[in-house]
Amino acid sequence: MVALLAADRPAATAVRCGNVTVTYGELVSGARRLSHRLAAAGVGAGDRIAILAEPSAAMIVSMLGILGTGAAYVPVDPAQPPARRATILQDAQVKAVVATAEVTDLPVPVVTVTNTSDADPSDPSASSDSFAAAAGAVGADDPAYLIYTSGSTGEPKGVIVGHGNLAASTQARLMVYPGIPTFLLLSPPAFDSSVAGIWGTLLAGGCLVVATADELRDSEQLVSLVSRHRVDRVLCVPTLYELLLDAAERVGTAPLASLREVIVAGEALPQALADRHFAVQSSGVDLVNEYGPTETTVWATFHRLTGIGPVSIGGPVPGARLYVLDGDLKVVPPGAEGELFIGGAGVTRGYFGRPEATAAAFLYDPFAPEPGVRMYRTGDIVRWNAEHRLDFIGRKDDQLKIRGHRVELGAVEETLRLLADVQEAVVLPDAQGTGLIGFVASAQDADPVALRSALAEKLPPVMVPGELRVLPELPRNLNGKLDRALLRTLAAEPPTARPAAEAPPVTDDPLTAQVAAAWAEVLGVDAVPSNVNFFDLGGHSLTMFTLQDALERHCGLRPTIVSLYQEPTVSAQAAFIRASREQGEDAEASGSAEAVRRARTARLRQQRARKGAAQ
């Protein structure tokens, strides 16, 4: 389909990323070239090819090129720990890796794609006939991609999504969101909402604006992207959308004037955020709340809000069937709570290489109009409300969504228990419901910062608890079982009610104290050490935005997100802010790389001068 669009409108813009613009003709030409290179490496229909890519135009070329060989793509997040990446590559039994940067020490061939200059339309080996023939050889049941989710044992599970599933999901999207969009892609390819943005845009003939890694770290840069490219549609988790509204309100909401649809998915939409959307955005900007597990191809329900009203997850997308059932798989009446089961064309084949897990989650569908099809057991508790929409109540098990990613608490606990000096571990949602808190029993009084660092080498950032509390032993009830109810109470306590952290050395420097106060406010702790990495204390990419706000309040200066990543400790940030002040430069106000460079140079000169004086 993308090739047909390219034939009709080869000069139309397909992808923008940074200073790179790719037309539909260039996109398909690049994909054909990659398909030929992969075929030369022995890749064919039915194989699985990993994509290890930062957000870029080359990432989109890679997906299309892999599909052009008849193989399935397996997106792997470069930010994941090497051990986690290796587990996915091994589990998926990939035949090759397509990477957008040089990669070494992989057990399979690596094909590097840097940009569309790799495409040479005059190369006869990259002909449209060979491209179409390979792509046309696949059937509806053949895999299009595998996306990995958290597994309860700590091992990720690969969901097999077929070409028929992808086609049905995308066709439903074109029906719900008609028109030719300019779409801002914020989801990494390893997060399945990227599928909605990429194929829903390209198959509509729209323009896909891919946010770079640096832009994804800075909400104000994302607002600028919307304005610069006249983006009219965006999809993100509610947490990130709230940060976009914060950034827009700081500079005025005019940069968001081009938006017509804001889609949120991946975690529960708070009523307060929905109300705020209509208070901040101009009229005519719809808010759409989507819901759907990876196992049902991105989405299964949606609720379009055109004004202030109660939030729900809505009704079925075109082609989906929704069942609310009791423990005996009988339909419950409207208003009664039950487990949500999903049928229809989006229900995938199951988990790669895991027949038992597939059989447990994918059941025979007794309500389907045709025999022999399956429904997916979500584990989510819902009810039909008076408006014939679904209200989301909660989970049936210990699974939850953190910043749009599905996390099995048992997987985190299992990995924690394998660390040195850990006897037992329990992981729960934190008080805000946006992160995790872990409780660890350790007779050796293990260092929580060291435990978090060790955990971060094995699990992706979203699965690493923001706080680890080490206890001599975990509480138990009268039956001798772990008292999870008491631990939930402790996890829900506000930071001020928790025991004070060990205070760092007292500093006589007021600026360092101000930075430390900003950190304590953001991280919800009483005190922070001056030389520990922000991420080792529980920070993550979204709390970086909150830290930016807190530093502006406490220190009177707003560092760029990039500078905060470069200077991730209290002492380093204090030195950076001091150097910026002395240079008379507010790096955030100017927004220039030159201002950041001058501030860093001044700080280095100060450090050298102090060292020289000491000698």
Secondary structure, DSSP 4 states (H G I P E B T S, - for coil): -HHHHHHH-TTSEEEEETTEEEEHHHHHHHHHHHHHHHHHTT--TT-EEEEE--SSHHHHHHHHHHHTTT-EEEEE-TTS-HHHHHHHHHHHT-SEEEESS---S-SS-EEE--SGGG--TT-GGG-HHHHHHHHHT--TTSEEEEEEE--TTSS-EEEEEEHHHHHHHHHHHHHHS-S--EEEE-S-TTSTHHHHHHHHHHTTT-EEEEPPHHHHT-HHHHHHHHHHHT--EEEE-HHHHHHHHHHHHHH-SGGGTT--EEEE-SS---HHHHHHHHHHSPTT-EEEEEE--GGGSS-SEEEEESSS-----BEEPTTEEEEEE-TTSPBPPTTS-EEEEEEETT---EETT-HHHHHHHEEE-TT-SSTT-EEEEEEEEEEE-TTS-EEEEEESSSEEEETTEEEEHHHHHHHHHTSTT--EEEEEE-TTSSSEEEEEE-TT---HHHHHHHHHTTS-GGGS-SEEEEESS--B-TTSSB-HHHHHHHHHS-GGGSPPPPPPPP-S-HHHHHHHHHHHHHHT-S---SSS-GGGGT--HHHHHHHHHHHHHHHS----HHHHHHS-SHHHHHHHHHHHHHTT--HHHH--HHHHHHHHHHHHHHHHHHHHHH-
